[in-house]
Amino acid sequence: MTLLYTVLLYATTVFISGCEPNSTTDPYFSTELGATSIYKIERHTTDGMEETRHGWTNLIIQKSNSSISIDRKNLNNHHETYKIMNNGIFLKEKSQNKFLMPRNLRKNDTWQTSTYATALQTSQAPWEKTLRPVIIVPVINRVLSVNQDIWVANKFYKGCALVESVGDTEIPLDSFIGNIKVTISSKTWYARNIGIIKRETRELTDSDIIKSGDATMTLLSYSK
């Protein structure tokens, strides 16, 4: 499930993952050749709970004086290309580079992006099949801390960045329902030299058809 992010590795032993800066890479993005992340994604929707896996592997790393290019293959064999440049980290989409986040996150850094709603769906009447509208929400992101300690899947990560994202939009749901307002809020933890290790997302609407949803992405494993 490409929209839902990637990375996981189940550990039964407690480890401590340091967050020391690396002068040749962005502190919060993995640029090691062969590095692999596996995530567990839990979605709580109107229809119940659904669990999936998401992950990626760094296949090609190209470095120049001004940028780093990373080609990643996801678990579904979909390829994505990321670029780390002086002015930020980007995802290559067709002929454009989509801005994801600044380099070297610092407390109170703020920027705007967009995200997809992933936990708003229903199969209840009057729908004959699952209604899962494509909803893109503009969000404001802010770094709350760069010194967060957190346990994720029996592993301890020290000195990580915590980013809060909040946004809303209005979309036409159906001709007889009209527009609905969608609000998304999330918190994302980034470990140094790895990237996202956990994301908690809450999605709300002002509709009785699709009331709310939650999604949690948890890193199970990271190997290199």
Backbone torsions as a table, in degrees:
resi	resn	phi	psi	omega
1	MET	NA	95.7	-168.6
2	THR	-62.0	-36.0	-175.4
3	LEU	-68.9	-14.4	-172.4
4	LEU	-98.7	14.5	175.7
5	TYR	80.4	-176.4	-167.7
6	THR	-159.6	143.8	168.4
7	VAL	131.8	125.0	179.1
8	LEU	-169.1	149.8	173.7
9	LEU	-164.3	119.2	-174.8
10	TYR	-79.3	128.9	-179.0
11	ALA	-124.3	129.4	178.0
12	THR	-96.6	-12.2	178.1
13	THR	-104.3	144.9	-179.3
14	VAL	-79.1	129.4	175.4
15	PHE	-123.3	161.1	171.4
16	ILE	-116.1	122.5	179.9
17	SER	-101.9	114.9	-179.6
18	GLY	-74.8	159.7	-178.1
19	CYS	-125.7	47.7	-179.3
20	GLU	-79.3	139.8	-179.1
21	PRO	-63.5	152.5	175.8
22	ASN	-122.6	121.2	-171.5
23	SER	-68.5	-19.6	-176.8
24	THR	-100.0	-2.2	-179.3
25	THR	-136.8	167.1	172.0
26	ASP	-73.0	138.5	-176.1
27	PRO	-58.2	-27.8	-171.9
28	TYR	-117.5	28.9	179.6
29	PHE	-145.7	128.7	-178.1
30	SER	-75.4	125.4	178.3
31	THR	-125.5	22.0	179.4
32	GLU	-89.4	131.9	178.7
33	LEU	-61.7	130.1	178.6
34	GLY	86.2	-7.2	178.9
35	ALA	-61.3	138.4	-176.7
36	THR	-132.8	133.4	176.3
37	SER	-122.1	142.1	177.3
38	ILE	-128.2	132.3	-179.0
39	TYR	-120.7	151.4	166.2
40	LYS	-103.4	132.1	178.1
41	ILE	-118.1	122.3	176.1
42	GLU	-111.2	124.8	178.6
43	ARG	-116.4	124.3	175.7
44	HIS	-108.0	110.6	-176.3
45	THR	-118.6	-177.2	175.8
46	THR	-58.9	-27.5	-178.1
47	ASP	-88.0	-7.7	-178.8
48	GLY	125.8	-158.6	-176.8
49	MET	-102.7	139.4	177.5
50	GLU	-132.7	134.1	179.7
51	GLU	-118.7	132.9	178.5
52	THR	-135.9	173.8	175.7
53	ARG	-118.4	146.5	175.8
54	HIS	-140.4	146.9	-179.6
55	GLY	-167.4	169.7	179.2
56	TRP	-151.0	160.4	174.6
57	THR	-134.9	133.0	175.7
58	ASN	-75.1	113.6	-176.6
59	LEU	-96.0	-41.7	-176.8
60	ILE	-134.5	129.5	176.3
61	ILE	-120.3	122.4	177.6
62	GLN	-122.6	125.0	-176.7
63	LYS	-117.7	140.5	173.2
64	SER	-133.5	-177.0	-179.8
65	ASN	-67.0	-25.2	-174.4
66	SER	-113.8	-8.9	-176.8
67	SER	-160.1	166.2	172.5
68	ILE	-127.6	131.2	177.6
69	SER	-112.1	130.5	-177.7
70	ILE	-123.7	119.8	174.2
71	ASP	-96.9	122.8	-177.8
72	ARG	-118.4	142.7	172.6
73	LYS	-110.2	125.1	178.7
74	ASN	-82.4	172.1	-178.8
75	LEU	-60.7	-29.2	179.3
76	ASN	-88.0	14.7	179.6
77	ASN	70.4	10.0	174.4
78	HIS	-78.0	134.7	-178.7
79	HIS	-101.0	140.4	175.7
80	GLU	-132.2	146.6	178.6
81	THR	-118.9	126.7	178.9
82	TYR	-112.6	148.7	176.7
83	LYS	-128.0	131.7	174.0
84	ILE	-107.5	114.8	-179.9
85	MET	-124.3	174.6	-177.3
86	ASN	-58.6	-31.5	-176.5
87	ASN	-97.0	9.9	174.2
88	GLY	144.5	-173.7	178.1
89	ILE	-110.2	132.6	-172.4
90	PHE	-128.9	150.3	170.4
91	LEU	-106.5	125.8	-179.1
92	LYS	-76.3	121.5	177.4
93	GLU	-125.3	108.8	-176.9
94	LYS	54.2	-115.0	-177.4
95	SER	-99.5	6.2	-176.9
96	GLN	-118.9	161.7	172.6
97	ASN	-110.4	117.9	-179.5
98	LYS	-87.0	121.9	-178.8
99	PHE	-69.1	129.6	179.7
100	LEU	-106.6	-48.2	-176.3
101	MET	-167.2	159.7	176.3
102	PRO	-71.0	163.3	171.2
103	ARG	-79.0	153.7	172.1
104	ASN	50.4	66.0	-176.3
105	LEU	-52.1	136.2	177.2
106	ARG	-128.3	153.4	-179.4
107	LYS	-56.4	135.7	179.8
108	ASN	75.4	2.3	169.6
109	ASP	-55.6	136.8	-178.4
110	THR	-134.4	136.6	178.2
111	TRP	-155.4	164.9	-177.1
112	GLN	-113.6	136.7	174.1
113	THR	-141.1	-166.3	173.4
114	SER	-135.8	155.2	-179.1
115	THR	-142.5	158.5	177.1
116	TYR	-93.4	141.7	168.0
117	ALA	-74.0	131.7	-174.8
118	THR	-120.0	-7.7	-174.8
119	ALA	-121.8	15.8	178.6
120	LEU	-103.1	103.7	178.4
121	GLN	-157.2	159.6	175.8
122	THR	-156.4	145.1	173.0
123	SER	-114.9	7.5	-176.5
124	GLN	-77.8	161.8	-179.9
125	ALA	-56.1	142.8	12.7
126	PRO	-93.5	15.4	-174.8
127	TRP	-83.0	133.3	178.7
128	GLU	-84.4	-20.6	175.5
129	LYS	-139.8	171.9	-174.2
130	THR	-61.5	127.3	174.6
131	LEU	-95.9	114.8	178.3
132	ARG	-135.7	81.9	-175.7
133	PRO	-67.4	147.6	174.5
134	VAL	-81.2	115.1	-175.7
135	ILE	-125.6	118.3	176.7
136	ILE	-107.7	125.2	-174.1
137	VAL	-119.0	125.1	172.8
138	PRO	-72.3	136.0	-177.6
139	VAL	-131.1	152.5	171.6
140	ILE	-102.5	127.2	-178.7
141	ASN	-107.4	138.9	178.1
142	ARG	-141.2	135.8	177.9
143	VAL	-80.0	115.3	179.9
144	LEU	-83.2	-31.8	-176.6
145	SER	-161.7	152.3	170.4
146	VAL	-121.2	23.3	-177.6
147	ASN	-139.9	45.3	-179.0
148	GLN	-93.3	135.4	172.4
149	ASP	-107.8	133.5	-174.8
150	ILE	-151.6	142.3	171.0
151	TRP	-90.5	130.9	176.2
152	VAL	-136.7	116.7	178.6
153	ALA	50.9	51.9	176.2
154	ASN	66.9	18.8	176.7
155	LYS	-126.3	140.0	-176.5
156	PHE	-101.2	123.8	178.9
157	TYR	-112.2	129.0	-172.9
158	LYS	-113.8	139.5	173.8
159	GLY	65.3	46.9	-176.1
160	CYS	-103.3	165.9	-178.8
161	ALA	-90.6	141.1	176.7
162	LEU	-119.7	122.4	-178.3
163	VAL	-117.0	130.3	175.3
164	GLU	-103.6	135.9	-179.2
165	SER	-128.2	130.6	-177.8
166	VAL	-139.3	137.3	177.2
167	GLY	-168.0	167.1	176.8
168	ASP	-150.0	162.1	178.0
169	THR	-156.6	169.5	176.3
170	GLU	-124.3	131.1	-177.2
171	ILE	-132.2	152.2	172.3
172	PRO	-79.2	117.1	-177.3
173	LEU	-84.8	-44.7	-178.9
174	ASP	-163.3	158.8	-175.0
175	SER	-62.3	-34.0	-178.2
176	PHE	-95.3	-2.9	177.4
177	ILE	-104.1	-38.4	-179.3
178	GLY	88.6	-158.7	-177.2
179	ASN	-79.7	148.1	171.7
180	ILE	-128.8	151.5	177.0
181	LYS	-96.7	132.1	-179.7
182	VAL	-118.6	129.7	177.9
183	THR	-121.3	131.7	178.4
184	ILE	-122.3	134.9	172.0
185	SER	-136.3	139.7	-178.9
186	SER	-147.8	158.9	171.2
187	LYS	-127.1	132.0	-176.9
188	THR	-127.3	130.5	178.4
189	TRP	-104.4	132.6	179.1
190	TYR	-117.6	126.9	173.3
191	ALA	-97.0	144.7	-179.3
192	ARG	-62.3	139.1	177.9
193	ASN	65.9	5.7	177.4
194	ILE	-120.6	-55.2	-174.5
195	GLY	114.3	-143.4	-177.1
196	ILE	-67.2	130.6	174.6
197	ILE	-114.8	-21.9	177.1
198	LYS	-159.9	142.6	173.9
199	ARG	-141.3	129.2	176.1
200	GLU	-115.2	124.6	-175.1
201	THR	-126.7	136.3	175.4
202	ARG	-120.0	128.7	-178.4
203	GLU	-123.8	125.7	-176.3
204	LEU	-125.7	151.3	173.0
205	THR	-134.2	168.3	174.8
206	ASP	-101.0	21.9	-177.9
207	SER	-106.2	147.8	173.9
208	ASP	-82.9	-11.7	-179.4
209	ILE	-77.7	-52.5	175.4
210	ILE	-123.6	101.8	-171.0
211	LYS	-82.7	-47.8	-175.7
212	SER	-164.8	170.1	175.5
213	GLY	-161.4	156.9	178.3
214	ASP	-132.1	147.2	175.7
215	ALA	-140.5	136.3	176.6
216	THR	-128.3	126.2	175.8
217	MET	-111.1	125.7	-174.5
218	THR	-126.1	129.6	176.6
219	LEU	-72.0	120.6	177.0
220	LEU	-91.1	-35.8	-178.1
221	SER	-157.3	150.8	172.8
222	TYR	-139.6	124.7	-179.3
223	SER	-134.6	156.8	179.8
224	LYS	-150.8	NA	NA
